[in-house]
Amino acid sequence: MELRRNIVFLLIVLTACGQEKSTPFSQEIYSSDKSNIKAANLVSPVIVNDWLQQSPTKYIVVQVSKEKTFYKSHIPNALNIWRPDYTSDISEPISGLLPSREKLQFLLQSLGYSKDKILLLYDAKANVDALRLAWVLSLYGFENYKIINGGLRYWASLGLPTTTGAARVVTPSEYHLSDTYDASILAEFQDVVEAIQDTQTLLIDTREPFEYEGLPYIQQGVVLPYKKGAYGRGRIPTAIHLNWSKLADLEGDHRIKTEKDLRYDLDSLRITPDKRIILYCQTGSRTSHTFYVLKHILDYQNVQNYDGSWVEWSYKHSLDSTLPVIHCDGSVFAAAKDSLIANQIYNE
């Protein structure tokens, strides 16, 4: 059933609303080995396992996932947090935004963090959620963390130990988060408005193809016009589509792809390091993975995450229709919706 749906989507997108592709740049010699992907705070599971055996009290392992996912499998002695722990308590009209400094400080305290410890972050989804947390930490000047490459999938594939059940109980600390704030990695609404007319800035949409094209989709058997939390369908004008998962080996071990593959995909879309890059998705989470790859793996210097992302942009469009959006026209949307419904009925 899922395969048939995907085929329908692909045909619609390619024939009616497809993004123009460009010819790749000539390729230099880049590594085709994922093990050669390097960043100052990216570490392999094997090294992490050694650290935990040699100095277990020095590290705080944190799995960023829903509680039910954590219960099923996690690294021994890991702690568990999820998105509400590091997003704003204000959810209306825009949800999923940055937390306050006070809330982030409370989170670090609840993890028992102190300056003599290092956070080891990972998740069960190619680190897309762990890297959102990492981006938030960096924004507030906190850099004492490492990312476990490949997350839980790669860790388990290497035969390293996992366990089940609830997280251990920790004693909260009295850690004080500094007043540092790195605004250079954050894009605001007005930055995006100006970027539409700026030829030196690239807007990158890291969502799924149906979101970018403004097509309907099925969630738990219900056909929806757009994802929950948004106020409409479509994309920001001039945005280039680069699904965040294109840069991760989702079908394999969940590590970041090889530099050869990364460079090819980016060159194909003319996403070059000489431009200012502003990333957006639904709420600035999936963008954090793309941000990490561009900024920390490939050394793009001018990369920013639009925290409000499509939720904020679509909300402002709902208030002011002169704020531009782009999406497939009504007839294409209706045809896609009919196809989804027909396939659902056929497969019941």
BALOBA-1460 file (C-alpha; in Angstrom, 3 decimals):
// residues 348
<rec num="1" residu="m" x="0.000" y="0.000" z="0.000"/>
<rec num="2" residu="e" x="2.744" y="2.457" z="0.982"/>
<rec num="3" residu="l" x="4.664" y="1.680" z="-2.202"/>
<rec num="4" residu="r" x="1.601" y="2.417" z="-4.345"/>
<rec num="5" residu="r" x="1.032" y="5.706" z="-2.536"/>
<rec num="6" residu="n" x="4.628" y="6.704" z="-3.001"/>
<rec num="7" residu="i" x="4.447" y="5.957" z="-6.718"/>
<rec num="8" residu="v" x="1.329" y="8.105" z="-7.052"/>
<rec num="9" residu="f" x="3.029" y="10.962" z="-5.224"/>
<rec num="10" residu="l" x="6.163" y="10.650" z="-7.324"/>
<rec num="11" residu="l" x="4.255" y="10.747" z="-10.598"/>
<rec num="12" residu="i" x="2.253" y="13.768" z="-9.532"/>
<rec num="13" residu="v" x="5.254" y="15.677" z="-8.282"/>
<rec num="14" residu="l" x="7.420" y="14.952" z="-11.297"/>
<rec num="15" residu="t" x="4.754" y="15.675" z="-13.904"/>
<rec num="16" residu="a" x="2.955" y="18.633" z="-12.370"/>
<rec num="17" residu="c" x="4.990" y="20.410" z="-9.714"/>
<rec num="18" residu="g" x="8.527" y="19.143" z="-10.052"/>
<rec num="19" residu="q" x="11.481" y="21.282" z="-9.087"/>
<rec num="20" residu="e" x="13.821" y="22.009" z="-11.950"/>
<rec num="21" residu="k" x="17.066" y="20.105" z="-11.612"/>
<rec num="22" residu="s" x="20.426" y="21.384" z="-12.686"/>
<rec num="23" residu="t" x="23.443" y="19.593" z="-13.998"/>
<rec num="24" residu="p" x="25.960" y="18.752" z="-11.269"/>
<rec num="25" residu="f" x="29.207" y="20.629" z="-11.085"/>
<rec num="26" residu="s" x="32.364" y="18.766" z="-11.990"/>
<rec num="27" residu="q" x="33.309" y="16.617" z="-9.032"/>
<rec num="28" residu="e" x="36.605" y="16.747" z="-7.203"/>
<rec num="29" residu="i" x="37.915" y="13.616" z="-5.555"/>
<rec num="30" residu="y" x="35.877" y="13.177" z="-2.396"/>
<rec num="31" residu="s" x="35.801" y="10.219" z="-0.034"/>
<rec num="32" residu="s" x="33.173" y="7.535" z="-0.608"/>
<rec num="33" residu="d" x="33.671" y="6.120" z="2.895"/>
<rec num="34" residu="k" x="31.238" y="7.241" z="5.619"/>
<rec num="35" residu="s" x="33.934" y="6.603" z="8.208"/>
<rec num="36" residu="n" x="35.848" y="9.597" z="6.830"/>
<rec num="37" residu="i" x="33.091" y="12.044" z="7.771"/>
<rec num="38" residu="k" x="34.595" y="14.231" z="10.479"/>
<rec num="39" residu="a" x="33.543" y="17.051" z="12.786"/>
<rec num="40" residu="a" x="34.994" y="18.295" z="16.044"/>
<rec num="41" residu="n" x="32.047" y="17.012" z="18.086"/>
<rec num="42" residu="l" x="31.080" y="13.941" z="16.029"/>
<rec num="43" residu="v" x="32.252" y="10.673" z="17.587"/>
<rec num="44" residu="s" x="31.910" y="7.013" z="16.658"/>
<rec num="45" residu="p" x="29.966" y="4.579" z="18.860"/>
<rec num="46" residu="v" x="33.086" y="2.458" z="19.402"/>
<rec num="47" residu="i" x="34.944" y="5.399" z="20.924"/>
<rec num="48" residu="v" x="31.928" y="6.324" z="23.050"/>
<rec num="49" residu="n" x="31.703" y="2.774" z="24.356"/>
<rec num="50" residu="d" x="35.373" y="2.929" z="25.357"/>
<rec num="51" residu="w" x="34.816" y="6.257" z="27.103"/>
<rec num="52" residu="l" x="31.881" y="4.885" z="29.062"/>
<rec num="53" residu="q" x="33.883" y="1.891" z="30.216"/>
<rec num="54" residu="q" x="36.946" y="3.924" z="31.210"/>
<rec num="55" residu="s" x="35.318" y="7.019" z="32.771"/>
<rec num="56" residu="p" x="31.570" y="6.401" z="33.187"/>
<rec num="57" residu="t" x="30.982" y="9.321" z="35.569"/>
<rec num="58" residu="k" x="32.465" y="11.852" z="33.151"/>
<rec num="59" residu="y" x="29.713" y="11.442" z="30.573"/>
<rec num="60" residu="i" x="25.948" y="11.915" z="30.470"/>
<rec num="61" residu="v" x="24.369" y="9.887" z="27.670"/>
<rec num="62" residu="v" x="21.106" y="11.381" z="26.411"/>
<rec num="63" residu="q" x="18.647" y="9.730" z="24.024"/>
<rec num="64" residu="v" x="16.338" y="12.283" z="22.405"/>
<rec num="65" residu="s" x="13.170" y="10.338" z="21.680"/>
<rec num="66" residu="k" x="9.635" y="9.653" z="22.781"/>
<rec num="67" residu="e" x="9.422" y="7.660" z="25.997"/>
<rec num="68" residu="k" x="7.992" y="4.567" z="24.286"/>
<rec num="69" residu="t" x="10.961" y="4.498" z="21.892"/>
<rec num="70" residu="f" x="13.371" y="4.813" z="24.802"/>
<rec num="71" residu="y" x="11.653" y="1.960" z="26.683"/>
<rec num="72" residu="k" x="12.154" y="-0.371" z="23.721"/>
<rec num="73" residu="s" x="15.884" y="0.212" z="23.390"/>
<rec num="74" residu="h" x="18.578" y="2.606" z="24.569"/>
<rec num="75" residu="i" x="22.226" y="2.755" z="25.514"/>
<rec num="76" residu="p" x="22.772" y="1.554" z="29.105"/>
<rec num="77" residu="n" x="22.501" y="4.347" z="31.706"/>
<rec num="78" residu="a" x="21.193" y="6.811" z="29.119"/>
<rec num="79" residu="l" x="18.748" y="9.537" z="30.103"/>
<rec num="80" residu="n" x="15.656" y="10.324" z="28.061"/>
<rec num="81" residu="i" x="14.331" y="13.690" z="26.908"/>
<rec num="82" residu="w" x="11.892" y="14.697" z="24.173"/>
<rec num="83" residu="r" x="10.952" y="17.824" z="22.233"/>
<rec num="84" residu="p" x="8.767" y="19.457" z="24.914"/>
<rec num="85" residu="d" x="11.853" y="19.492" z="27.152"/>
<rec num="86" residu="y" x="13.750" y="21.855" z="24.841"/>
<rec num="87" residu="t" x="11.067" y="23.905" z="23.083"/>
<rec num="88" residu="s" x="9.118" y="26.940" z="24.162"/>
<rec num="89" residu="d" x="6.209" y="26.494" z="26.557"/>
<rec num="90" residu="i" x="4.246" y="28.899" z="24.330"/>
<rec num="91" residu="s" x="2.482" y="26.786" z="21.704"/>
<rec num="92" residu="e" x="-0.045" y="29.244" z="20.266"/>
<rec num="93" residu="p" x="-0.148" y="30.453" z="17.614"/>
<rec num="94" residu="i" x="3.250" y="28.971" z="16.736"/>
<rec num="95" residu="s" x="4.546" y="25.772" z="18.329"/>
<rec num="96" residu="g" x="7.992" y="24.205" z="18.530"/>
<rec num="97" residu="l" x="9.995" y="27.400" z="18.909"/>
<rec num="98" residu="l" x="13.189" y="27.901" z="20.906"/>
<rec num="99" residu="p" x="13.017" y="27.488" z="24.674"/>
<rec num="100" residu="s" x="13.911" y="30.296" z="27.019"/>
<rec num="101" residu="r" x="17.379" y="30.357" z="28.528"/>
<rec num="102" residu="e" x="15.798" y="29.500" z="31.864"/>
<rec num="103" residu="k" x="14.085" y="26.415" z="30.469"/>
<rec num="104" residu="l" x="17.269" y="25.158" z="28.815"/>
<rec num="105" residu="q" x="19.167" y="25.721" z="32.042"/>
<rec num="106" residu="f" x="16.523" y="23.742" z="33.924"/>
<rec num="107" residu="l" x="16.910" y="20.888" z="31.417"/>
<rec num="108" residu="l" x="20.672" y="20.758" z="31.920"/>
<rec num="109" residu="q" x="20.178" y="20.803" z="35.679"/>
<rec num="110" residu="s" x="17.641" y="17.955" z="35.461"/>
<rec num="111" residu="l" x="20.247" y="15.896" z="33.578"/>
<rec num="112" residu="g" x="22.655" y="16.372" z="36.476"/>
<rec num="113" residu="y" x="25.040" y="18.321" z="34.260"/>
<rec num="114" residu="s" x="28.090" y="20.079" z="35.686"/>
<rec num="115" residu="k" x="31.105" y="21.618" z="33.968"/>
<rec num="116" residu="d" x="33.257" y="18.539" z="34.542"/>
<rec num="117" residu="k" x="30.896" y="16.361" z="32.462"/>
<rec num="118" residu="i" x="30.232" y="15.946" z="28.727"/>
<rec num="119" residu="l" x="26.849" y="15.312" z="27.123"/>
<rec num="120" residu="l" x="26.708" y="12.465" z="24.594"/>
<rec num="121" residu="l" x="23.660" y="13.014" z="22.376"/>
<rec num="122" residu="y" x="21.915" y="10.578" z="20.038"/>
<rec num="123" residu="d" x="18.475" y="9.419" z="18.932"/>
<rec num="124" residu="a" x="16.789" y="6.626" z="16.988"/>
<rec num="125" residu="k" x="16.155" y="8.659" z="13.795"/>
<rec num="126" residu="a" x="19.567" y="9.355" z="12.261"/>
<rec num="127" residu="n" x="20.146" y="12.028" z="14.920"/>
<rec num="128" residu="v" x="17.673" y="14.532" z="13.475"/>
<rec num="129" residu="d" x="16.246" y="15.213" z="16.955"/>
<rec num="130" residu="a" x="19.575" y="15.043" z="18.743"/>
<rec num="131" residu="l" x="20.925" y="17.648" z="16.343"/>
<rec num="132" residu="r" x="17.976" y="19.965" z="16.994"/>
<rec num="133" residu="l" x="18.928" y="19.865" z="20.666"/>
<rec num="134" residu="a" x="22.571" y="20.408" z="19.709"/>
<rec num="135" residu="w" x="21.631" y="23.477" z="17.638"/>
<rec num="136" residu="v" x="19.632" y="24.914" z="20.544"/>
<rec num="137" residu="l" x="22.546" y="24.313" z="22.916"/>
<rec num="138" residu="s" x="24.983" y="26.020" z="20.550"/>
<rec num="139" residu="l" x="22.659" y="28.996" z="20.119"/>
<rec num="140" residu="y" x="22.825" y="29.528" z="23.871"/>
<rec num="141" residu="g" x="26.587" y="29.175" z="23.931"/>
<rec num="142" residu="f" x="26.740" y="25.621" z="25.282"/>
<rec num="143" residu="e" x="29.242" y="23.495" z="23.368"/>
<rec num="144" residu="n" x="30.181" y="20.765" z="25.841"/>
<rec num="145" residu="y" x="28.489" y="17.966" z="23.925"/>
<rec num="146" residu="k" x="29.287" y="15.235" z="21.419"/>
<rec num="147" residu="i" x="27.081" y="13.592" z="18.776"/>
<rec num="148" residu="i" x="27.164" y="9.788" z="18.545"/>
<rec num="149" residu="n" x="27.389" y="9.189" z="14.808"/>
<rec num="150" residu="g" x="24.524" y="7.085" z="13.460"/>
<rec num="151" residu="g" x="22.665" y="7.169" z="16.746"/>
<rec num="152" residu="l" x="21.012" y="4.056" z="18.121"/>
<rec num="153" residu="r" x="20.811" y="2.259" z="14.744"/>
<rec num="154" residu="y" x="24.544" y="2.330" z="14.126"/>
<rec num="155" residu="w" x="25.349" y="1.637" z="17.777"/>
<rec num="156" residu="a" x="23.238" y="-1.533" z="17.751"/>
<rec num="157" residu="s" x="24.568" y="-2.632" z="14.339"/>
<rec num="158" residu="l" x="28.058" y="-2.749" z="15.824"/>
<rec num="159" residu="g" x="26.882" y="-5.137" z="18.527"/>
<rec num="160" residu="l" x="27.342" y="-2.605" z="21.306"/>
<rec num="161" residu="p" x="25.193" y="-3.051" z="24.423"/>
<rec num="162" residu="t" x="21.606" y="-1.800" z="24.635"/>
<rec num="163" residu="t" x="18.950" y="-2.199" z="27.262"/>
<rec num="164" residu="t" x="15.232" y="-1.595" z="27.812"/>
<rec num="165" residu="g" x="12.988" y="0.048" z="30.379"/>
<rec num="166" residu="a" x="12.906" y="3.392" z="32.149"/>
<rec num="167" residu="a" x="15.766" y="5.837" z="32.490"/>
<rec num="168" residu="r" x="17.827" y="5.940" z="35.638"/>
<rec num="169" residu="v" x="17.069" y="8.551" z="38.268"/>
<rec num="170" residu="v" x="19.586" y="11.390" z="38.633"/>
<rec num="171" residu="t" x="20.110" y="14.113" z="41.197"/>
<rec num="172" residu="p" x="19.585" y="17.575" z="39.652"/>
<rec num="173" residu="s" x="22.558" y="19.918" z="39.586"/>
<rec num="174" residu="e" x="22.826" y="23.651" z="40.194"/>
<rec num="175" residu="y" x="24.459" y="24.395" z="36.840"/>
<rec num="176" residu="h" x="24.205" y="27.973" z="35.585"/>
<rec num="177" residu="l" x="23.992" y="28.506" z="31.830"/>
<rec num="178" residu="s" x="26.080" y="31.424" z="30.571"/>
<rec num="179" residu="d" x="24.552" y="34.528" z="28.990"/>
<rec num="180" residu="t" x="26.162" y="33.766" z="25.612"/>
<rec num="181" residu="y" x="23.882" y="33.880" z="22.554"/>
<rec num="182" residu="d" x="25.071" y="33.079" z="19.017"/>
<rec num="183" residu="a" x="22.585" y="34.926" z="16.802"/>
<rec num="184" residu="s" x="24.732" y="34.184" z="13.731"/>
<rec num="185" residu="i" x="23.183" y="30.713" z="13.391"/>
<rec num="186" residu="l" x="19.558" y="31.898" z="13.697"/>
<rec num="187" residu="a" x="17.353" y="33.376" z="10.965"/>
<rec num="188" residu="e" x="14.282" y="35.429" z="11.844"/>
<rec num="189" residu="f" x="11.133" y="36.080" z="9.823"/>
<rec num="190" residu="q" x="12.410" y="39.358" z="8.372"/>
<rec num="191" residu="d" x="15.641" y="37.677" z="7.256"/>
<rec num="192" residu="v" x="13.566" y="35.266" z="5.171"/>
<rec num="193" residu="v" x="11.424" y="38.056" z="3.705"/>
<rec num="194" residu="e" x="14.572" y="39.818" z="2.532"/>
<rec num="195" residu="a" x="16.172" y="36.572" z="1.324"/>
<rec num="196" residu="i" x="13.468" y="36.092" z="-1.297"/>
<rec num="197" residu="q" x="14.857" y="39.090" z="-3.203"/>
<rec num="198" residu="d" x="18.514" y="38.469" z="-2.398"/>
<rec num="199" residu="t" x="20.443" y="36.569" z="-5.061"/>
<rec num="200" residu="q" x="23.274" y="35.960" z="-2.604"/>
<rec num="201" residu="t" x="21.012" y="34.040" z="-0.203"/>
<rec num="202" residu="l" x="19.604" y="30.553" z="-0.757"/>
<rec num="203" residu="l" x="16.440" y="29.395" z="0.994"/>
<rec num="204" residu="i" x="16.498" y="25.628" z="1.520"/>
<rec num="205" residu="d" x="13.314" y="23.676" z="2.300"/>
<rec num="206" residu="t" x="14.275" y="20.448" z="4.098"/>
<rec num="207" residu="r" x="10.773" y="18.949" z="4.379"/>
<rec num="208" residu="e" x="9.248" y="15.976" z="2.582"/>
<rec num="209" residu="p" x="8.319" y="16.382" z="-1.117"/>
<rec num="210" residu="f" x="4.563" y="16.492" z="-0.425"/>
<rec num="211" residu="e" x="5.085" y="19.381" z="2.016"/>
<rec num="212" residu="y" x="7.253" y="21.305" z="-0.430"/>
<rec num="213" residu="e" x="4.766" y="20.860" z="-3.272"/>
<rec num="214" residu="g" x="1.711" y="21.537" z="-1.115"/>
<rec num="215" residu="l" x="0.186" y="18.106" z="-1.719"/>
<rec num="216" residu="p" x="-2.127" y="16.218" z="0.636"/>
<rec num="217" residu="y" x="-1.015" y="13.161" z="2.570"/>
<rec num="218" residu="i" x="-2.428" y="10.369" z="4.711"/>
<rec num="219" residu="q" x="-1.887" y="10.204" z="8.462"/>
<rec num="220" residu="q" x="-3.454" y="7.344" z="10.412"/>
<rec num="221" residu="g" x="-5.942" y="6.738" z="7.625"/>
<rec num="222" residu="v" x="-7.036" y="10.368" z="7.310"/>
<rec num="223" residu="v" x="-6.273" y="12.497" z="4.238"/>
<rec num="224" residu="l" x="-4.946" y="15.882" z="5.388"/>
<rec num="225" residu="p" x="-4.185" y="19.008" z="3.334"/>
<rec num="226" residu="y" x="-1.029" y="19.844" z="5.319"/>
<rec num="227" residu="k" x="0.810" y="18.858" z="8.466"/>
<rec num="228" residu="k" x="-0.678" y="19.631" z="11.853"/>
<rec num="229" residu="g" x="0.610" y="22.870" z="13.345"/>
<rec num="230" residu="a" x="0.837" y="24.738" z="10.041"/>
<rec num="231" residu="y" x="-1.781" y="27.179" z="8.760"/>
<rec num="232" residu="g" x="-1.687" y="26.263" z="5.105"/>
<rec num="233" residu="r" x="0.116" y="24.294" z="2.434"/>
<rec num="234" residu="g" x="3.018" y="25.102" z="0.151"/>
<rec num="235" residu="r" x="6.447" y="26.664" z="0.407"/>
<rec num="236" residu="i" x="8.287" y="29.949" z="0.618"/>
<rec num="237" residu="p" x="9.065" y="31.483" z="-2.818"/>
<rec num="238" residu="t" x="12.538" y="30.786" z="-4.284"/>
<rec num="239" residu="a" x="13.095" y="27.868" z="-1.866"/>
<rec num="240" residu="i" x="15.176" y="24.962" z="-3.117"/>
<rec num="241" residu="h" x="14.019" y="21.525" z="-2.013"/>
<rec num="242" residu="l" x="16.572" y="19.381" z="-0.191"/>
<rec num="243" residu="n" x="14.940" y="16.750" z="1.994"/>
<rec num="244" residu="w" x="16.991" y="16.545" z="5.210"/>
<rec num="245" residu="s" x="17.066" y="12.749" z="4.911"/>
<rec num="246" residu="k" x="18.917" y="13.034" z="1.596"/>
<rec num="247" residu="l" x="22.065" y="13.656" z="3.640"/>
<rec num="248" residu="a" x="21.649" y="10.645" z="5.932"/>
<rec num="249" residu="d" x="21.773" y="6.913" z="5.271"/>
<rec num="250" residu="l" x="18.215" y="6.243" z="6.427"/>
<rec num="251" residu="e" x="18.037" y="2.910" z="4.611"/>
<rec num="252" residu="g" x="21.267" y="1.758" z="6.226"/>
<rec num="253" residu="d" x="23.098" y="2.546" z="9.442"/>
<rec num="254" residu="h" x="21.764" y="6.119" z="9.942"/>
<rec num="255" residu="r" x="25.183" y="7.718" z="9.676"/>
<rec num="256" residu="i" x="25.747" y="10.885" z="7.665"/>
<rec num="257" residu="k" x="26.399" y="9.991" z="4.033"/>
<rec num="258" residu="t" x="29.817" y="10.054" z="2.390"/>
<rec num="259" residu="e" x="31.377" y="13.353" z="1.411"/>
<rec num="260" residu="k" x="31.206" y="12.280" z="-2.224"/>
<rec num="261" residu="d" x="27.429" y="11.809" z="-1.973"/>
<rec num="262" residu="l" x="26.929" y="14.996" z="0.047"/>
<rec num="263" residu="r" x="28.903" y="17.141" z="-2.389"/>
<rec num="264" residu="y" x="27.141" y="15.619" z="-5.387"/>
<rec num="265" residu="d" x="23.659" y="16.266" z="-3.980"/>
<rec num="266" residu="l" x="24.475" y="19.833" z="-3.003"/>
<rec num="267" residu="d" x="26.249" y="20.643" z="-6.253"/>
<rec num="268" residu="s" x="23.306" y="19.241" z="-8.209"/>
<rec num="269" residu="l" x="21.096" y="21.866" z="-6.564"/>
<rec num="270" residu="r" x="23.680" y="24.660" z="-6.789"/>
<rec num="271" residu="i" x="23.861" y="24.913" z="-3.000"/>
<rec num="272" residu="t" x="27.334" y="26.404" z="-2.779"/>
<rec num="273" residu="p" x="29.370" y="27.664" z="0.207"/>
<rec num="274" residu="d" x="29.804" y="31.148" z="-1.253"/>
<rec num="275" residu="k" x="26.126" y="31.919" z="-0.556"/>
<rec num="276" residu="r" x="24.292" y="32.677" z="2.638"/>
<rec num="277" residu="i" x="22.125" y="29.650" z="3.441"/>
<rec num="278" residu="i" x="18.821" y="29.875" z="5.335"/>
<rec num="279" residu="l" x="17.190" y="26.556" z="6.181"/>
<rec num="280" residu="y" x="13.576" y="25.890" z="7.073"/>
<rec num="281" residu="c" x="11.223" y="22.951" z="7.606"/>
<rec num="282" residu="q" x="8.036" y="22.723" z="9.710"/>
<rec num="283" residu="t" x="9.415" y="23.926" z="13.053"/>
<rec num="284" residu="g" x="13.183" y="24.146" z="12.645"/>
<rec num="285" residu="s" x="13.933" y="20.570" z="13.710"/>
<rec num="286" residu="r" x="14.753" y="18.712" z="10.498"/>
<rec num="287" residu="t" x="16.759" y="21.740" z="9.408"/>
<rec num="288" residu="s" x="19.110" y="21.181" z="12.328"/>
<rec num="289" residu="h" x="20.457" y="18.001" z="10.717"/>
<rec num="290" residu="t" x="21.077" y="19.850" z="7.449"/>
<rec num="291" residu="f" x="22.607" y="22.742" z="9.383"/>
<rec num="292" residu="y" x="25.046" y="20.371" z="11.071"/>
<rec num="293" residu="v" x="26.099" y="18.750" z="7.809"/>
<rec num="294" residu="l" x="26.634" y="22.051" z="6.013"/>
<rec num="295" residu="k" x="28.251" y="23.935" z="8.885"/>
<rec num="296" residu="h" x="30.245" y="21.300" z="10.740"/>
<rec num="297" residu="i" x="30.913" y="18.574" z="8.159"/>
<rec num="298" residu="l" x="31.320" y="20.556" z="4.922"/>
<rec num="299" residu="d" x="32.488" y="23.846" z="6.475"/>
<rec num="300" residu="y" x="29.874" y="26.151" z="4.946"/>
<rec num="301" residu="q" x="30.500" y="29.388" z="6.813"/>
<rec num="302" residu="n" x="27.190" y="31.261" z="6.552"/>
<rec num="303" residu="v" x="24.349" y="28.903" z="7.500"/>
<rec num="304" residu="q" x="21.282" y="29.814" z="9.542"/>
<rec num="305" residu="n" x="18.256" y="27.941" z="10.839"/>
<rec num="306" residu="y" x="14.876" y="29.688" z="10.504"/>
<rec num="307" residu="d" x="13.368" y="28.733" z="13.835"/>
<rec num="308" residu="g" x="9.787" y="29.730" z="12.998"/>
<rec num="309" residu="s" x="9.987" y="27.864" z="9.685"/>
<rec num="310" residu="w" x="6.837" y="26.950" z="7.751"/>
<rec num="311" residu="v" x="4.564" y="27.131" z="10.790"/>
<rec num="312" residu="e" x="5.387" y="30.809" z="11.309"/>
<rec num="313" residu="w" x="5.410" y="31.681" z="7.599"/>
<rec num="314" residu="s" x="2.039" y="30.005" z="6.943"/>
<rec num="315" residu="y" x="0.577" y="31.644" z="10.049"/>
<rec num="316" residu="k" x="1.622" y="35.103" z="8.884"/>
<rec num="317" residu="h" x="0.248" y="34.318" z="5.415"/>
<rec num="318" residu="s" x="-3.091" y="33.415" z="7.011"/>
<rec num="319" residu="l" x="-3.167" y="36.924" z="8.473"/>
<rec num="320" residu="d" x="-1.834" y="38.708" z="5.396"/>
<rec num="321" residu="s" x="-2.469" y="37.073" z="2.031"/>
<rec num="322" residu="t" x="0.049" y="39.396" z="0.347"/>
<rec num="323" residu="l" x="2.830" y="37.405" z="2.032"/>
<rec num="324" residu="p" x="3.746" y="35.063" z="-0.823"/>
<rec num="325" residu="v" x="3.495" y="31.273" z="-0.833"/>
<rec num="326" residu="i" x="3.803" y="28.785" z="-3.667"/>
<rec num="327" residu="h" x="1.993" y="25.482" z="-4.058"/>
<rec num="328" residu="c" x="0.470" y="23.246" z="-6.699"/>
<rec num="329" residu="d" x="-2.823" y="24.510" z="-8.060"/>
<rec num="330" residu="g" x="-6.221" y="23.283" z="-6.934"/>
<rec num="331" residu="s" x="-6.735" y="20.778" z="-9.730"/>
<rec num="332" residu="v" x="-3.437" y="19.006" z="-8.993"/>
<rec num="333" residu="f" x="-4.199" y="19.024" z="-5.270"/>
<rec num="334" residu="a" x="-7.661" y="17.560" z="-5.905"/>
<rec num="335" residu="a" x="-6.259" y="14.856" z="-8.190"/>
<rec num="336" residu="a" x="-3.672" y="13.908" z="-5.571"/>
<rec num="337" residu="k" x="-6.343" y="13.778" z="-2.890"/>
<rec num="338" residu="d" x="-8.598" y="11.583" z="-5.049"/>
<rec num="339" residu="s" x="-5.680" y="9.246" z="-5.739"/>
<rec num="340" residu="l" x="-4.906" y="8.904" z="-2.043"/>
<rec num="341" residu="i" x="-8.530" y="8.158" z="-1.210"/>
<rec num="342" residu="a" x="-8.866" y="5.655" z="-4.070"/>
<rec num="343" residu="n" x="-5.698" y="3.823" z="-3.032"/>
<rec num="344" residu="q" x="-6.812" y="3.756" z="0.582"/>
<rec num="345" residu="i" x="-10.183" y="2.246" z="-0.337"/>
<rec num="346" residu="y" x="-8.536" y="-0.262" z="-2.705"/>
<rec num="347" residu="n" x="-6.161" y="-1.483" z="-0.024"/>
<rec num="348" residu="e" x="-8.642" y="-1.752" z="2.846"/>
